Amino acid sequence: MELTRGISEQLKIPVIASGGAGNLEHLYEAFIMGKADAVLAASIFHFGTYSIREAKCYLIARGIPMRLEDDAN
């Protein structure tokens, strides 16, 4: 998170945090602690740990703005 935050604070372009998310809290931390503009996750979805809809609902409930499509997983 320190590296992501440092990069986010130095650049004027959006920063996407990618890799290392093992749970939904990690995604949230990337936004809050890492100051990422977006997060990327794969394994937690591929292995069925969480659905995309679960992740979006979790983040929305914690104040992270995003779209929640009716047909999202």
mmCIF file as gemmi writes it, N, C-alpha and C atoms, coordinates in Angstrom:
data_model
loop_
_atom_site.group_PDB
_atom_site.id
_atom_site.type_symbol
_atom_site.label_atom_id
_atom_site.label_alt_id
_atom_site.label_comp_id
_atom_site.label_asym_id
_atom_site.label_entity_id
_atom_site.label_seq_id
_atom_site.pdbx_PDB_ins_code
_atom_site.Cartn_x
_atom_site.Cartn_y
_atom_site.Cartn_z
_atom_site.occupancy
_atom_site.B_iso_or_equiv
_atom_site.pdbx_formal_charge
_atom_site.auth_seq_id
_atom_site.auth_asym_id
_atom_site.pdbx_PDB_model_num
ATOM 1 N N . MET Axp A 1 ? 0.806 -1.184 0 1 0 ? 1 A 1
ATOM 2 C CA . MET Axp A 1 ? 0 0 0 1 0 ? 1 A 1
ATOM 3 C C . MET Axp A 1 ? 0.86 1.264 0 1 0 ? 1 A 1
ATOM 4 N N . GLU Axp A 2 ? 2.008 1.194 0.667 1 0 ? 2 A 1
ATOM 5 C CA . GLU Axp A 2 ? 2.878 2.368 0.713 1 0 ? 2 A 1
ATOM 6 C C . GLU Axp A 2 ? 3.364 2.744 -0.685 1 0 ? 2 A 1
ATOM 7 N N . LEU Axp A 3 ? 3.751 1.761 -1.471 1 0 ? 3 A 1
ATOM 8 C CA . LEU Axp A 3 ? 4.233 2.02 -2.825 1 0 ? 3 A 1
ATOM 9 C C . LEU Axp A 3 ? 3.12 2.586 -3.692 1 0 ? 3 A 1
ATOM 10 N N . THR Axp A 4 ? 1.941 1.998 -3.622 1 0 ? 4 A 1
ATOM 11 C CA . THR Axp A 4 ? 0.808 2.485 -4.414 1 0 ? 4 A 1
ATOM 12 C C . THR Axp A 4 ? 0.462 3.913 -4.02 1 0 ? 4 A 1
ATOM 13 N N . ARG Axp A 5 ? 0.415 4.181 -2.713 1 0 ? 5 A 1
ATOM 14 C CA . ARG Axp A 5 ? 0.121 5.536 -2.24 1 0 ? 5 A 1
ATOM 15 C C . ARG Axp A 5 ? 1.184 6.521 -2.731 1 0 ? 5 A 1
ATOM 16 N N . GLY Axp A 6 ? 2.452 6.146 -2.629 1 0 ? 6 A 1
ATOM 17 C CA . GLY Axp A 6 ? 3.53 7.029 -3.07 1 0 ? 6 A 1
ATOM 18 C C . GLY Axp A 6 ? 3.42 7.363 -4.544 1 0 ? 6 A 1
ATOM 19 N N . ILE Axp A 7 ? 3.104 6.375 -5.353 1 0 ? 7 A 1
ATOM 20 C CA . ILE Axp A 7 ? 2.943 6.608 -6.79 1 0 ? 7 A 1
ATOM 21 C C . ILE Axp A 7 ? 1.728 7.487 -7.045 1 0 ? 7 A 1
ATOM 22 N N . SER Axp A 8 ? 0.617 7.177 -6.373 1 0 ? 8 A 1
ATOM 23 C CA . SER Axp A 8 ? -0.616 7.954 -6.563 1 0 ? 8 A 1
ATOM 24 C C . SER Axp A 8 ? -0.42 9.42 -6.209 1 0 ? 8 A 1
ATOM 25 N N . GLU Axp A 9 ? 0.351 9.664 -5.166 1 0 ? 9 A 1
ATOM 26 C CA . GLU Axp A 9 ? 0.582 11.04 -4.73 1 0 ? 9 A 1
ATOM 27 C C . GLU Axp A 9 ? 1.516 11.808 -5.668 1 0 ? 9 A 1
ATOM 28 N N . GLN Axp A 10 ? 2.325 11.097 -6.444 1 0 ? 10 A 1
ATOM 29 C CA . GLN Axp A 10 ? 3.284 11.749 -7.334 1 0 ? 10 A 1
ATOM 30 C C . GLN Axp A 10 ? 2.759 11.983 -8.75 1 0 ? 10 A 1
ATOM 31 N N . LEU Axp A 11 ? 1.807 11.172 -9.169 1 0 ? 11 A 1
ATOM 32 C CA . LEU Axp A 11 ? 1.327 11.242 -10.548 1 0 ? 11 A 1
ATOM 33 C C . LEU Axp A 11 ? 0.014 11.996 -10.67 1 0 ? 11 A 1
ATOM 34 N N . LYS Axp A 12 ? -0.21 12.557 -11.822 1 0 ? 12 A 1
ATOM 35 C CA . LYS Axp A 12 ? -1.463 13.256 -12.106 1 0 ? 12 A 1
ATOM 36 C C . LYS Axp A 12 ? -2.383 12.405 -12.98 1 0 ? 12 A 1
ATOM 37 N N . ILE Axp A 13 ? -2.024 11.143 -13.183 1 0 ? 13 A 1
ATOM 38 C CA . ILE Axp A 13 ? -2.837 10.222 -13.97 1 0 ? 13 A 1
ATOM 39 C C . ILE Axp A 13 ? -3.412 9.153 -13.038 1 0 ? 13 A 1
ATOM 40 N N . PRO Axp A 14 ? -4.505 8.507 -13.42 1 0 ? 14 A 1
ATOM 41 C CA . PRO Axp A 14 ? -5.086 7.471 -12.571 1 0 ? 14 A 1
ATOM 42 C C . PRO Axp A 14 ? -4.127 6.3 -12.344 1 0 ? 14 A 1
ATOM 43 N N . VAL Axp A 15 ? -4.156 5.771 -11.134 1 0 ? 15 A 1
ATOM 44 C CA . VAL Axp A 15 ? -3.325 4.63 -10.766 1 0 ? 15 A 1
ATOM 45 C C . VAL Axp A 15 ? -4.245 3.448 -10.45 1 0 ? 15 A 1
ATOM 46 N N . ILE Axp A 16 ? -3.93 2.297 -11.028 1 0 ? 16 A 1
ATOM 47 C CA . ILE Axp A 16 ? -4.699 1.075 -10.806 1 0 ? 16 A 1
ATOM 48 C C . ILE Axp A 16 ? -3.863 0.117 -9.973 1 0 ? 16 A 1
ATOM 49 N N . ALA Axp A 17 ? -4.383 -0.261 -8.808 1 0 ? 17 A 1
ATOM 50 C CA . ALA Axp A 17 ? -3.711 -1.242 -7.955 1 0 ? 17 A 1
ATOM 51 C C . ALA Axp A 17 ? -4.021 -2.631 -8.509 1 0 ? 17 A 1
ATOM 52 N N . SER Axp A 18 ? -2.988 -3.445 -8.705 1 0 ? 18 A 1
ATOM 53 C CA . SER Axp A 18 ? -3.176 -4.755 -9.309 1 0 ? 18 A 1
ATOM 54 C C . SER Axp A 18 ? -2.332 -5.792 -8.596 1 0 ? 18 A 1
ATOM 55 N N . GLY Axp A 19 ? -2.98 -6.886 -8.187 1 0 ? 19 A 1
ATOM 56 C CA . GLY Axp A 19 ? -2.248 -8.003 -7.62 1 0 ? 19 A 1
ATOM 57 C C . GLY Axp A 19 ? -2.262 -8.045 -6.104 1 0 ? 19 A 1
ATOM 58 N N . GLY Axp A 20 ? -2.374 -9.237 -5.583 1 0 ? 20 A 1
ATOM 59 C CA . GLY Axp A 20 ? -2.246 -9.441 -4.151 1 0 ? 20 A 1
ATOM 60 C C . GLY Axp A 20 ? -3.526 -9.431 -3.342 1 0 ? 20 A 1
ATOM 61 N N . ALA Axp A 21 ? -4.662 -9.194 -3.978 1 0 ? 21 A 1
ATOM 62 C CA . ALA Axp A 21 ? -5.918 -9.154 -3.224 1 0 ? 21 A 1
ATOM 63 C C . ALA Axp A 21 ? -6.391 -10.57 -2.903 1 0 ? 21 A 1
ATOM 64 N N . GLY Axp A 22 ? -6.483 -10.869 -1.629 1 0 ? 22 A 1
ATOM 65 C CA . GLY Axp A 22 ? -6.961 -12.177 -1.203 1 0 ? 22 A 1
ATOM 66 C C . GLY Axp A 22 ? -8.369 -12.127 -0.645 1 0 ? 22 A 1
ATOM 67 N N . ASN Axp A 23 ? -8.829 -10.91 -0.35 1 0 ? 23 A 1
ATOM 68 C CA . ASN Axp A 23 ? -10.184 -10.735 0.156 1 0 ? 23 A 1
ATOM 69 C C . ASN Axp A 23 ? -10.685 -9.342 -0.189 1 0 ? 23 A 1
ATOM 70 N N . LEU Axp A 24 ? -11.933 -9.082 0.112 1 0 ? 24 A 1
ATOM 71 C CA . LEU Axp A 24 ? -12.544 -7.811 -0.272 1 0 ? 24 A 1
ATOM 72 C C . LEU Axp A 24 ? -11.962 -6.625 0.494 1 0 ? 24 A 1
ATOM 73 N N . GLU Axp A 25 ? -11.528 -6.861 1.709 1 0 ? 25 A 1
ATOM 74 C CA . GLU Axp A 25 ? -10.909 -5.783 2.487 1 0 ? 25 A 1
ATOM 75 C C . GLU Axp A 25 ? -9.635 -5.286 1.804 1 0 ? 25 A 1
ATOM 76 N N . HIS Axp A 26 ? -8.91 -6.179 1.148 1 0 ? 26 A 1
ATOM 77 C CA . HIS Axp A 26 ? -7.704 -5.765 0.429 1 0 ? 26 A 1
ATOM 78 C C . HIS Axp A 26 ? -8.043 -4.787 -0.69 1 0 ? 26 A 1
ATOM 79 N N . LEU Axp A 27 ? -9.15 -5.022 -1.374 1 0 ? 27 A 1
ATOM 80 C CA . LEU Axp A 27 ? -9.578 -4.092 -2.421 1 0 ? 27 A 1
ATOM 81 C C . LEU Axp A 27 ? -9.869 -2.728 -1.817 1 0 ? 27 A 1
ATOM 82 N N . TYR Axp A 28 ? -10.604 -2.716 -0.719 1 0 ? 28 A 1
ATOM 83 C CA . TYR Axp A 28 ? -10.944 -1.471 -0.03 1 0 ? 28 A 1
ATOM 84 C C . TYR Axp A 28 ? -9.676 -0.736 0.42 1 0 ? 28 A 1
ATOM 85 N N . GLU Axp A 29 ? -8.736 -1.47 0.993 1 0 ? 29 A 1
ATOM 86 C CA . GLU Axp A 29 ? -7.492 -0.861 1.459 1 0 ? 29 A 1
ATOM 87 C C . GLU Axp A 29 ? -6.705 -0.227 0.318 1 0 ? 29 A 1
ATOM 88 N N . ALA Axp A 30 ? -6.76 -0.83 -0.864 1 0 ? 30 A 1
ATOM 89 C CA . ALA Axp A 30 ? -6.059 -0.253 -2.01 1 0 ? 30 A 1
ATOM 90 C C . ALA Axp A 30 ? -6.63 1.121 -2.36 1 0 ? 30 A 1
ATOM 91 N N . PHE Axp A 31 ? -7.936 1.274 -2.235 1 0 ? 31 A 1
ATOM 92 C CA . PHE Axp A 31 ? -8.553 2.583 -2.469 1 0 ? 31 A 1
ATOM 93 C C . PHE Axp A 31 ? -8.21 3.567 -1.356 1 0 ? 31 A 1
ATOM 94 N N . ILE Axp A 32 ? -8.374 3.148 -0.12 1 0 ? 32 A 1
ATOM 95 C CA . ILE Axp A 32 ? -8.235 4.053 1.019 1 0 ? 32 A 1
ATOM 96 C C . ILE Axp A 32 ? -6.772 4.296 1.4 1 0 ? 32 A 1
ATOM 97 N N . MET Axp A 33 ? -6.051 3.249 1.686 1 0 ? 33 A 1
ATOM 98 C CA . MET Axp A 33 ? -4.666 3.392 2.125 1 0 ? 33 A 1
ATOM 99 C C . MET Axp A 33 ? -3.714 3.631 0.95 1 0 ? 33 A 1
ATOM 100 N N . GLY Axp A 34 ? -3.972 2.954 -0.173 1 0 ? 34 A 1
ATOM 101 C CA . GLY Axp A 34 ? -3.104 3.081 -1.332 1 0 ? 34 A 1
ATOM 102 C C . GLY Axp A 34 ? -3.451 4.247 -2.235 1 0 ? 34 A 1
ATOM 103 N N . LYS Axp A 35 ? -4.602 4.862 -1.985 1 0 ? 35 A 1
ATOM 104 C CA . LYS Axp A 35 ? -5.077 5.993 -2.793 1 0 ? 35 A 1
ATOM 105 C C . LYS Axp A 35 ? -5.167 5.655 -4.281 1 0 ? 35 A 1
ATOM 106 N N . ALA Axp A 36 ? -5.446 4.384 -4.577 1 0 ? 36 A 1
ATOM 107 C CA . ALA Axp A 36 ? -5.609 3.953 -5.97 1 0 ? 36 A 1
ATOM 108 C C . ALA Axp A 36 ? -6.921 4.514 -6.526 1 0 ? 36 A 1
ATOM 109 N N . ASP Axp A 37 ? -6.919 4.777 -7.813 1 0 ? 37 A 1
ATOM 110 C CA . ASP Axp A 37 ? -8.133 5.238 -8.488 1 0 ? 37 A 1
ATOM 111 C C . ASP Axp A 37 ? -9.01 4.067 -8.905 1 0 ? 37 A 1
ATOM 112 N N . ALA Axp A 38 ? -8.4 2.909 -9.049 1 0 ? 38 A 1
ATOM 113 C CA . ALA Axp A 38 ? -9.114 1.688 -9.427 1 0 ? 38 A 1
ATOM 114 C C . ALA Axp A 38 ? -8.333 0.496 -8.897 1 0 ? 38 A 1
ATOM 115 N N . VAL Axp A 39 ? -9.015 -0.639 -8.81 1 0 ? 39 A 1
ATOM 116 C CA . VAL Axp A 39 ? -8.347 -1.874 -8.386 1 0 ? 39 A 1
ATOM 117 C C . VAL Axp A 39 ? -8.628 -2.957 -9.413 1 0 ? 39 A 1
ATOM 118 N N . LEU Axp A 40 ? -7.716 -3.89 -9.508 1 0 ? 40 A 1
ATOM 119 C CA . LEU Axp A 40 ? -7.842 -5.001 -10.431 1 0 ? 40 A 1
ATOM 120 C C . LEU Axp A 40 ? -7.688 -6.279 -9.621 1 0 ? 40 A 1
ATOM 121 N N . ALA Axp A 41 ? -8.59 -7.215 -9.828 1 0 ? 41 A 1
ATOM 122 C CA . ALA Axp A 41 ? -8.505 -8.495 -9.119 1 0 ? 41 A 1
ATOM 123 C C . ALA Axp A 41 ? -8.868 -9.609 -10.088 1 0 ? 41 A 1
ATOM 124 N N . ALA Axp A 42 ? -8.317 -10.778 -9.868 1 0 ? 42 A 1
ATOM 125 C CA . ALA Axp A 42 ? -8.631 -11.912 -10.736 1 0 ? 42 A 1
ATOM 126 C C . ALA Axp A 42 ? -8.851 -13.18 -9.93 1 0 ? 42 A 1
ATOM 127 N N . SER Axp A 43 ? -7.866 -13.588 -9.164 1 0 ? 43 A 1
ATOM 128 C CA . SER Axp A 43 ? -7.918 -14.88 -8.474 1 0 ? 43 A 1
ATOM 129 C C . SER Axp A 43 ? -9.143 -15.026 -7.582 1 0 ? 43 A 1
ATOM 130 N N . ILE Axp A 44 ? -9.502 -13.972 -6.846 1 0 ? 44 A 1
ATOM 131 C CA . ILE Axp A 44 ? -10.649 -14.094 -5.943 1 0 ? 44 A 1
ATOM 132 C C . ILE Axp A 44 ? -11.949 -14.338 -6.706 1 0 ? 44 A 1
ATOM 133 N N . PHE Axp A 45 ? -11.961 -13.978 -7.992 1 0 ? 45 A 1
ATOM 134 C CA . PHE Axp A 45 ? -13.136 -14.242 -8.822 1 0 ? 45 A 1
ATOM 135 C C . PHE Axp A 45 ? -13.005 -15.583 -9.546 1 0 ? 45 A 1
ATOM 136 N N . HIS Axp A 46 ? -11.837 -15.87 -10.081 1 0 ? 46 A 1
ATOM 137 C CA . HIS Axp A 46 ? -11.625 -17.119 -10.818 1 0 ? 46 A 1
ATOM 138 C C . HIS Axp A 46 ? -11.855 -18.35 -9.944 1 0 ? 46 A 1
ATOM 139 N N . PHE Axp A 47 ? -11.422 -18.268 -8.7 1 0 ? 47 A 1
ATOM 140 C CA . PHE Axp A 47 ? -11.559 -19.413 -7.803 1 0 ? 47 A 1
ATOM 141 C C . PHE Axp A 47 ? -12.902 -19.433 -7.081 1 0 ? 47 A 1
ATOM 142 N N . GLY Axp A 48 ? -13.766 -18.475 -7.385 1 0 ? 48 A 1
ATOM 143 C CA . GLY Axp A 48 ? -15.1 -18.446 -6.806 1 0 ? 48 A 1
ATOM 144 C C . GLY Axp A 48 ? -15.166 -17.986 -5.363 1 0 ? 48 A 1
ATOM 145 N N . THR Axp A 49 ? -14.095 -17.369 -4.883 1 0 ? 49 A 1
ATOM 146 C CA . THR Axp A 49 ? -14.074 -16.879 -3.511 1 0 ? 49 A 1
ATOM 147 C C . THR Axp A 49 ? -15.149 -15.815 -3.31 1 0 ? 49 A 1
ATOM 148 N N . TYR Axp A 50 ? -15.262 -14.923 -4.28 1 0 ? 50 A 1
ATOM 149 C CA . TYR Axp A 50 ? -16.266 -13.858 -4.272 1 0 ? 50 A 1
ATOM 150 C C . TYR Axp A 50 ? -16.788 -13.686 -5.687 1 0 ? 50 A 1
ATOM 151 N N . SER Axp A 51 ? -17.993 -13.165 -5.797 1 0 ? 51 A 1
ATOM 152 C CA . SER Axp A 51 ? -18.503 -12.777 -7.117 1 0 ? 51 A 1
ATOM 153 C C . SER Axp A 51 ? -18.183 -11.299 -7.324 1 0 ? 51 A 1
ATOM 154 N N . ILE Axp A 52 ? -18.226 -10.864 -8.551 1 0 ? 52 A 1
ATOM 155 C CA . ILE Axp A 52 ? -17.989 -9.449 -8.851 1 0 ? 52 A 1
ATOM 156 C C . ILE Axp A 52 ? -19.046 -8.602 -8.147 1 0 ? 52 A 1
ATOM 157 N N . ARG Axp A 53 ? -20.28 -9.069 -8.164 1 0 ? 53 A 1
ATOM 158 C CA . ARG Axp A 53 ? -21.355 -8.331 -7.493 1 0 ? 53 A 1
ATOM 159 C C . ARG Axp A 53 ? -21.083 -8.203 -5.992 1 0 ? 53 A 1
ATOM 160 N N . GLU Axp A 54 ? -20.62 -9.274 -5.353 1 0 ? 54 A 1
ATOM 161 C CA . GLU Axp A 54 ? -20.289 -9.204 -3.926 1 0 ? 54 A 1
ATOM 162 C C . GLU Axp A 54 ? -19.223 -8.142 -3.664 1 0 ? 54 A 1
ATOM 163 N N . ALA Axp A 55 ? -18.204 -8.134 -4.504 1 0 ? 55 A 1
ATOM 164 C CA . ALA Axp A 55 ? -17.123 -7.168 -4.345 1 0 ? 55 A 1
ATOM 165 C C . ALA Axp A 55 ? -17.639 -5.742 -4.508 1 0 ? 55 A 1
ATOM 166 N N . LYS Axp A 56 ? -18.443 -5.521 -5.523 1 0 ? 56 A 1
ATOM 167 C CA . LYS Axp A 56 ? -18.981 -4.179 -5.753 1 0 ? 56 A 1
ATOM 168 C C . LYS Axp A 56 ? -19.884 -3.737 -4.598 1 0 ? 56 A 1
ATOM 169 N N . CYS Axp A 57 ? -20.747 -4.613 -4.134 1 0 ? 57 A 1
ATOM 170 C CA . CYS Axp A 57 ? -21.633 -4.28 -3.018 1 0 ? 57 A 1
ATOM 171 C C . CYS Axp A 57 ? -20.832 -3.977 -1.752 1 0 ? 57 A 1
ATOM 172 N N . TYR Axp A 58 ? -19.803 -4.75 -1.505 1 0 ? 58 A 1
ATOM 173 C CA . TYR Axp A 58 ? -18.926 -4.532 -0.349 1 0 ? 58 A 1
ATOM 174 C C . TYR Axp A 58 ? -18.301 -3.137 -0.415 1 0 ? 58 A 1
ATOM 175 N N . LEU Axp A 59 ? -17.767 -2.793 -1.572 1 0 ? 59 A 1
ATOM 176 C CA . LEU Axp A 59 ? -17.098 -1.502 -1.726 1 0 ? 59 A 1
ATOM 177 C C . LEU Axp A 59 ? -18.092 -0.345 -1.692 1 0 ? 59 A 1
ATOM 178 N N . ILE Axp A 60 ? -19.231 -0.505 -2.319 1 0 ? 60 A 1
ATOM 179 C CA . ILE Axp A 60 ? -20.27 0.533 -2.286 1 0 ? 60 A 1
ATOM 180 C C . ILE Axp A 60 ? -20.703 0.794 -0.844 1 0 ? 60 A 1
ATOM 181 N N . ALA Axp A 61 ? -20.882 -0.263 -0.058 1 0 ? 61 A 1
ATOM 182 C CA . ALA Axp A 61 ? -21.3 -0.129 1.343 1 0 ? 61 A 1
ATOM 183 C C . ALA Axp A 61 ? -20.267 0.631 2.172 1 0 ? 61 A 1
ATOM 184 N N . ARG Axp A 62 ? -19.027 0.653 1.712 1 0 ? 62 A 1
ATOM 185 C CA . ARG Axp A 62 ? -17.953 1.354 2.412 1 0 ? 62 A 1
ATOM 186 C C . ARG Axp A 62 ? -17.635 2.707 1.792 1 0 ? 62 A 1
ATOM 187 N N . GLY Axp A 63 ? -18.514 3.155 0.892 1 0 ? 63 A 1
ATOM 188 C CA . GLY Axp A 63 ? -18.386 4.51 0.357 1 0 ? 63 A 1
ATOM 189 C C . GLY Axp A 63 ? -17.539 4.658 -0.889 1 0 ? 63 A 1
ATOM 190 N N . ILE Axp A 64 ? -17.166 3.557 -1.52 1 0 ? 64 A 1
ATOM 191 C CA . ILE Axp A 64 ? -16.393 3.629 -2.758 1 0 ? 64 A 1
ATOM 192 C C . ILE Axp A 64 ? -17.39 3.702 -3.916 1 0 ? 64 A 1
ATOM 193 N N . PRO Axp A 65 ? -17.386 4.794 -4.67 1 0 ? 65 A 1
ATOM 194 C CA . PRO Axp A 65 ? -18.357 4.915 -5.765 1 0 ? 65 A 1
ATOM 195 C C . PRO Axp A 65 ? -18.034 3.994 -6.946 1 0 ? 65 A 1
ATOM 196 N N . MET Axp A 66 ? -19.048 3.325 -7.445 1 0 ? 66 A 1
ATOM 197 C CA . MET Axp A 66 ? -18.905 2.481 -8.632 1 0 ? 66 A 1
ATOM 198 C C . MET Axp A 66 ? -20.273 2.127 -9.163 1 0 ? 66 A 1
ATOM 199 N N . ARG Axp A 67 ? -20.301 1.646 -10.403 1 0 ? 67 A 1
ATOM 200 C CA . ARG Axp A 67 ? -21.544 1.212 -11.014 1 0 ? 67 A 1
ATOM 201 C C . ARG Axp A 67 ? -21.884 -0.2 -10.539 1 0 ? 67 A 1
ATOM 202 N N . LEU Axp A 68 ? -23.16 -0.436 -10.344 1 0 ? 68 A 1
ATOM 203 C CA . LEU Axp A 68 ? -23.638 -1.762 -10.003 1 0 ? 68 A 1
ATOM 204 C C . LEU Axp A 68 ? -24.701 -2.104 -11.036 1 0 ? 68 A 1
ATOM 205 N N . GLU Axp A 69 ? -24.293 -2.839 -12.058 1 0 ? 69 A 1
ATOM 206 C CA . GLU Axp A 69 ? -25.199 -3.225 -13.142 1 0 ? 69 A 1
ATOM 207 C C . GLU Axp A 69 ? -26.132 -4.317 -12.667 1 0 ? 69 A 1
ATOM 208 N N . ASP Axp A 70 ? -27.341 -4.344 -13.187 1 0 ? 70 A 1
ATOM 209 C CA . ASP Axp A 70 ? -28.314 -5.383 -12.829 1 0 ? 70 A 1
ATOM 210 C C . ASP Axp A 70 ? -27.828 -6.773 -13.196 1 0 ? 70 A 1
ATOM 211 N N . ASP Axp A 71 ? -27.051 -6.866 -14.276 1 0 ? 71 A 1
ATOM 212 C CA . ASP Axp A 71 ? -26.621 -8.189 -14.744 1 0 ? 71 A 1
ATOM 213 C C . ASP Axp A 71 ? -25.214 -8.564 -14.258 1 0 ? 71 A 1
ATOM 214 N N . ALA Axp A 72 ? -24.66 -7.805 -13.3 1 0 ? 72 A 1
ATOM 215 C CA . ALA Axp A 72 ? -23.326 -8.143 -12.783 1 0 ? 72 A 1
ATOM 216 C C . ALA Axp A 72 ? -23.394 -9.459 -12.026 1 0 ? 72 A 1
ATOM 217 N N . ASN Axp A 73 ? -22.287 -10.191 -12.065 1 0 ? 73 A 1
ATOM 218 C CA . ASN Axp A 73 ? -22.237 -11.498 -11.388 1 0 ? 73 A 1
ATOM 219 C C . ASN Axp A 73 ? -22.456 -11.315 -9.916 1 0 ? 73 A 1
